[in-house]
Amino acid sequence: MGNKKRITILVLHLQHGGIERQTILFANELVKKYDVEIISTYSMRAKPAYEVDKKIKIKYLIDDAPNRQEFKNAVKKLNIIKILKEGFKAFKLLRLKKKLMINQVKNLDCDFVLSTRIEFAEMLSKYAPTNVVKMTQEHLHDDSNKYIERVKKSFRNLEYLVVLGPGSKENYSKWLEDNEKIKIVEIPNILEKKLNESSELKGHTLISVGRLHPVKGFSDLLKVFSLVKKEIKDAKLNIVGGGTEFENLKKEAEELGIINDVNMPGMVSGDEVNKLMIKSDIYVMTSLTECFPMVLLEASACGLPLISFDVPVGPKAIIKNKKNGYLISDRNIEKMANIIIKLFQNKDEMKNMGKQAKKEVEQYLPENVMKKWDDIFEK
């Protein structure tokens, strides 16, 4: 036991979310070879949202959850007493969160530490013991000057930055060209499991999965679908996910006259998402920004062709144009609709793309991704 490398991962919480799910999947793979500890700021007063291997040690710093929503609600209702109460609690939590995590970082007892958020990376640069190899992983795409300046400062004493795709690697290499210490390594996210089942691609159903939030561009998806409907009368659309835009999107579907053909089941389990994908025929992504969309890997594993707007990074790391799908430039709604119609009318091309998608996705299976991590840990 004593000679196993020890790896610590710093997270905000272990509830529902893409970063959280990836972190747990990654830790479950790591623990097959190494000693793994997860330090989580908040317990959220709940057990982790995803299955965690029993060999992984989890340490919670605060047995509570952030109260941002409660504070927002109080402000909305102009409830002064509640605003003061929640405001004070938020201030206290933020101070405590910072103090407790800095304390953990100063006393790290491991070989490698991995941050999943820029604020933790900042702490690692400032406070981590010099004998610990400090790593960070960036899961978002942001090229604002404010973020770039923060990156330069936060990553100054780190040994490794792990990015998810080639687009991200180019950006960070440019931003961190003066940092002689950091090594930028490209390692994609892990696809949970190989799916043996595939969609038969016999119908005319589109699917898109994500938070119902303006950044996901679902309003544009409804416009695309309404154009598809004009040509393909029996076309259907699944929009899967929960969020603030639920009612607005329903209303928009009604105004476009497509409400009867749009299925919005809300938040559903991963198994339920897979079932819906297997019954669908094309995966469509209309996000304004993405970093490394796992959902495209999951759709590929179900043998679906992928169609996405081409945004700065993300989809282009996964979609090879005209092979496993299409990238549509300039958020051109008519062009996207026409490509979907063309694919629906050409089942052979659809099936070839679906097969290709399934083949491409193998590189993201755990055994292939973990080799790249081992290259770092085994040095």
C-alpha positions in Angstrom: 0.0 0.0 0.0 2.7 2.4 1.1 4.3 2.8 -2.3 1.2 3.7 -4.3 1.2 7.3 -5.6 -1.2 9.5 -3.7 -3.5 11.9 -5.7 -5.8 14.5 -4.2 -8.6 16.2 -6.2 -10.1 19.6 -5.1 -13.8 20.1 -6.0 -16.6 22.5 -5.0 -19.2 19.8 -4.5 -20.2 16.3 -5.7 -23.8 16.9 -6.8 -25.2 17.0 -10.4 -23.1 18.7 -13.0 -20.7 17.9 -15.8 -17.5 18.7 -14.0 -18.7 16.7 -10.9 -19.6 13.7 -13.0 -16.3 13.7 -14.8 -14.4 14.1 -11.6 -16.1 11.1 -10.0 -15.6 9.0 -13.2 -12.0 10.0 -13.3 -11.4 9.2 -9.6 -13.1 5.8 -10.0 -10.6 5.0 -12.7 -7.6 6.4 -10.8 -8.3 4.4 -7.7 -7.7 1.2 -9.6 -4.0 2.1 -9.4 -3.4 4.9 -7.0 -4.6 6.2 -3.5 -7.2 8.8 -4.2 -8.7 11.5 -1.9 -11.4 14.1 -3.0 -11.6 17.3 -0.9 -15.0 18.9 -1.5 -15.8 22.4 -0.2 -19.5 21.7 0.3 -21.3 18.4 1.3 -24.6 20.0 0.0 -26.1 17.8 2.8 -26.4 14.9 0.4 -24.5 11.9 -0.7 -22.6 12.3 -4.1 -25.0 12.3 -7.1 -22.9 9.6 -8.9 -21.5 6.3 -7.7 -18.1 6.7 -6.0 -15.7 3.8 -5.5 -15.6 2.9 -1.8 -11.7 3.0 -1.8 -11.8 6.8 -2.5 -11.6 9.0 0.6 -13.9 12.0 0.6 -13.4 14.9 2.9 -16.1 17.6 3.2 -15.0 21.0 4.5 -18.5 22.5 5.1 -21.5 20.5 5.9 -23.9 22.8 4.0 -24.6 24.2 0.6 -24.1 27.7 -0.9 -27.2 29.9 -0.5 -27.0 32.0 -3.7 -30.5 31.0 -4.7 -32.0 31.9 -1.3 -30.3 35.3 -1.5 -31.6 35.9 -5.0 -35.1 35.0 -4.0 -35.0 37.4 -1.0 -33.8 40.2 -3.3 -36.6 39.4 -5.8 -39.2 39.6 -3.1 -37.5 42.7 -1.5 -37.6 41.0 1.9 -35.1 43.2 3.7 -34.8 40.9 6.8 -34.2 37.9 4.6 -31.8 39.8 2.4 -29.7 40.7 5.4 -29.9 37.2 6.9 -29.0 35.4 3.6 -26.4 38.1 2.7 -24.7 37.6 6.0 -24.8 33.8 5.7 -23.3 34.1 2.1 -20.5 36.3 3.3 -19.7 33.9 6.2 -19.8 30.9 3.9 -17.5 32.5 1.3 -14.9 33.5 4.0 -15.1 30.0 5.6 -14.9 28.3 2.2 -11.7 30.2 1.4 -10.1 29.8 4.8 -10.8 26.0 5.1 -9.5 25.2 1.6 -6.3 27.3 2.0 -5.7 25.4 5.2 -6.1 22.0 3.3 -3.8 23.2 0.5 -1.1 24.3 3.0 -1.2 20.8 4.6 -1.5 18.6 1.5 0.0 15.2 2.0 0.1 13.6 -1.4 2.3 13.3 -4.6 -0.1 15.0 -7.0 -2.9 17.5 -6.5 -5.5 18.4 -9.2 -7.7 21.5 -9.1 -11.0 21.5 -10.9 -11.6 25.3 -10.5 -9.5 28.4 -11.1 -9.9 29.6 -7.5 -8.3 26.4 -6.2 -5.5 26.7 -8.8 -4.8 30.2 -7.4 -4.5 28.7 -3.9 -2.2 25.9 -5.1 0.1 28.5 -6.7 0.2 30.4 -3.5 0.1 27.9 -0.7 0.8 24.3 -1.8 4.0 22.5 -0.4 6.8 22.6 -2.9 7.2 18.8 -3.0 3.6 18.2 -4.3 3.1 18.2 -8.1 0.4 20.9 -8.7 -2.0 20.4 -11.6 -5.2 22.1 -12.8 -7.9 21.2 -15.3 -9.9 23.9 -17.0 -13.5 22.9 -18.0 -14.8 26.2 -19.4 -14.2 28.3 -22.5 -13.7 32.0 -21.8 -11.5 34.3 -23.7 -12.3 37.5 -22.0 -9.3 39.7 -21.0 -10.3 39.4 -17.3 -10.2 35.6 -17.4 -6.9 35.6 -19.3 -5.3 37.8 -16.7 -6.6 35.6 -14.0 -5.2 32.5 -15.7 -1.7 34.0 -15.9 -1.8 34.9 -12.2 -3.4 31.7 -10.9 -1.3 29.2 -12.9 2.1 30.8 -12.2 3.4 28.1 -9.9 1.7 25.0 -11.4 3.5 22.1 -13.1 0.6 21.0 -15.3 -2.5 22.4 -17.0 -4.7 19.7 -18.5 -7.0 20.9 -21.3 -9.8 18.9 -23.0 -9.2 19.6 -26.7 -6.9 21.0 -29.3 -8.7 24.4 -29.5 -8.2 25.0 -25.8 -4.6 23.9 -26.0 -3.8 26.6 -28.6 -5.5 29.3 -26.5 -3.8 28.5 -23.3 -0.4 28.1 -25.0 -0.7 31.6 -26.3 -1.9 33.0 -22.9 0.8 31.3 -20.9 3.8 31.7 -23.2 5.7 33.6 -20.5 5.1 30.8 -18.0 8.2 28.6 -18.3 7.2 26.2 -15.5 3.8 24.9 -16.7 3.3 22.0 -19.1 0.1 22.1 -21.1 -1.2 18.6 -21.8 -4.3 17.7 -23.8 -6.4 14.9 -22.2 -10.0 14.6 -23.1 -12.9 13.7 -20.8 -13.8 10.0 -20.2 -16.8 8.4 -21.8 -18.4 6.3 -19.1 -19.1 3.0 -20.8 -19.3 1.4 -24.2 -22.9 1.2 -25.4 -23.7 -1.9 -27.3 -27.0 -0.6 -28.4 -27.3 1.8 -31.3 -30.1 3.8 -32.8 -31.7 2.2 -35.9 -31.8 5.6 -37.6 -35.1 4.8 -39.1 -37.2 7.8 -38.1 -37.1 11.6 -38.2 -36.4 12.5 -34.6 -33.9 15.1 -33.4 -32.5 15.2 -29.9 -30.6 17.8 -27.8 -29.6 17.6 -24.2 -28.5 20.3 -21.8 -29.4 22.9 -19.2 -32.3 25.0 -20.3 -30.2 28.2 -20.2 -29.8 30.9 -22.8 -26.1 29.8 -23.4 -27.4 26.5 -24.9 -29.2 28.3 -27.7 -32.4 26.2 -27.6 -34.4 29.0 -28.9 -32.4 28.8 -32.2 -33.0 25.0 -32.1 -36.8 25.6 -32.1 -36.4 27.9 -35.1 -34.3 25.2 -36.9 -36.9 22.6 -36.1 -39.8 24.7 -37.4 -38.0 24.9 -40.8 -37.3 21.1 -40.8 -41.1 20.5 -40.1 -42.1 22.3 -43.3 -40.3 19.7 -45.3 -40.4 16.6 -43.1 -43.9 16.4 -41.8 -43.4 13.7 -39.2 -40.3 15.2 -37.7 -40.1 15.2 -33.9 -37.7 17.0 -31.4 -36.6 16.0 -27.9 -35.1 18.8 -25.7 -33.9 17.1 -22.6 -32.9 19.0 -19.4 -34.2 21.3 -16.7 -33.6 25.0 -16.1 -34.8 28.6 -16.1 -35.8 28.7 -19.8 -38.4 25.8 -19.6 -41.5 28.0 -19.8 -40.0 30.5 -22.4 -39.1 27.6 -24.7 -42.6 26.0 -24.3 -44.1 29.4 -25.2 -41.8 29.8 -28.2 -42.7 26.3 -29.5 -46.3 27.2 -29.2 -45.8 30.5 -31.1 -44.0 28.6 -33.9 -46.8 26.1 -34.1 -44.6 23.1 -33.3 -45.5 22.4 -29.6 -47.2 19.1 -30.4 -44.0 17.7 -31.9 -41.6 19.0 -29.2 -41.0 16.7 -26.2 -39.6 18.4 -23.1 -39.3 15.8 -20.3 -37.2 18.0 -18.0 -34.4 16.6 -15.9 -34.1 12.9 -16.4 -31.6 10.2 -15.3 -28.6 9.2 -17.5 -30.3 5.9 -18.4 -33.4 7.8 -19.5 -31.2 10.1 -21.7 -29.7 7.0 -23.3 -33.1 5.5 -24.0 -34.2 8.8 -25.7 -31.0 8.9 -27.8 -31.5 5.4 -29.0 -35.0 6.3 -30.1 -33.7 9.4 -31.9 -31.9 9.8 -35.3 -29.7 13.0 -35.2 -28.1 14.8 -32.3 -28.3 18.6 -32.7 -26.2 21.2 -30.7 -27.0 24.9 -30.8 -24.9 26.2 -27.9 -23.3 29.6 -28.0 -20.1 28.3 -26.3 -19.0 24.8 -25.2 -15.7 23.5 -23.8 -15.7 19.8 -24.4 -19.4 18.6 -24.7 -19.6 15.2 -23.2 -23.1 14.9 -24.6 -21.7 14.6 -28.1 -19.7 11.6 -27.0 -22.8 10.0 -25.5 -24.7 10.6 -28.7 -21.8 9.1 -30.7 -21.9 6.0 -28.5 -25.5 5.6 -29.5 -24.5 5.8 -33.2 -26.1 9.2 -33.9 -24.8 11.6 -36.5 -23.9 15.0 -34.9 -24.8 18.4 -36.1 -23.6 21.5 -34.3 -23.0 25.2 -34.8 -19.3 25.7 -35.0 -18.3 27.7 -31.9 -14.6 28.6 -30.9 -13.8 25.3 -29.2 -15.7 22.2 -28.2 -17.8 20.6 -30.9 -14.9 20.9 -33.5 -12.8 18.7 -31.2 -15.3 15.9 -31.6 -17.1 16.5 -35.0 -15.1 15.7 -38.1 -17.0 17.6 -40.8 -18.9 15.3 -43.2 -17.6 12.2 -41.5 -19.5 11.8 -38.2 -21.6 14.9 -38.6 -21.6 18.5 -39.7 -20.3 21.8 -38.3 -22.4 24.8 -39.3 -20.6 28.2 -39.5 -22.0 31.6 -38.4 -25.0 30.2 -36.5 -26.8 29.9 -39.8 -30.3 28.6 -38.9 -31.4 27.9 -42.5 -28.2 26.1 -43.3 -28.6 23.9 -40.3 -32.2 23.1 -41.1 -31.3 22.3 -44.7 -28.5 19.9 -43.7 -30.9 18.1 -41.3 -33.5 17.8 -44.1 -30.9 16.5 -46.5 -29.7 13.9 -44.0 -33.2 12.8 -43.3 -33.8 12.3 -47.0 -30.5 10.3 -47.4 -30.6 7.3 -45.0 -27.4 5.8 -46.4 -25.4 8.9 -45.5 -27.1 9.0 -42.1 -26.2 5.4 -41.3 -22.5 5.9 -42.5 -22.2 8.9 -40.2 -23.7 7.1 -37.3 -21.3 4.2 -37.7 -18.4 6.6 -38.0 -19.5 8.5 -34.8 -19.5 5.2 -32.9 -16.0 4.3 -34.2 -14.6 7.8 -33.4 -15.8 7.7 -29.8 -13.7 4.6 -28.8 -10.7 6.9 -28.2 -12.6 8.4 -25.2 -13.1 5.1 -23.4 -11.4 4.9 -20.0 -8.6 2.5 -21.0 -7.5 4.9 -23.8 -7.8 8.2 -21.8 -6.2 6.9 -18.6 -3.0 6.0 -20.5 -2.4 9.7 -21.0 -2.8 10.4 -17.2 -0.5 7.5 -16.4 2.2 9.2 -18.5 2.1 12.1 -16.0 1.8 10.0 -12.8 4.3 7.4 -13.7 7.1 9.9 -14.5 
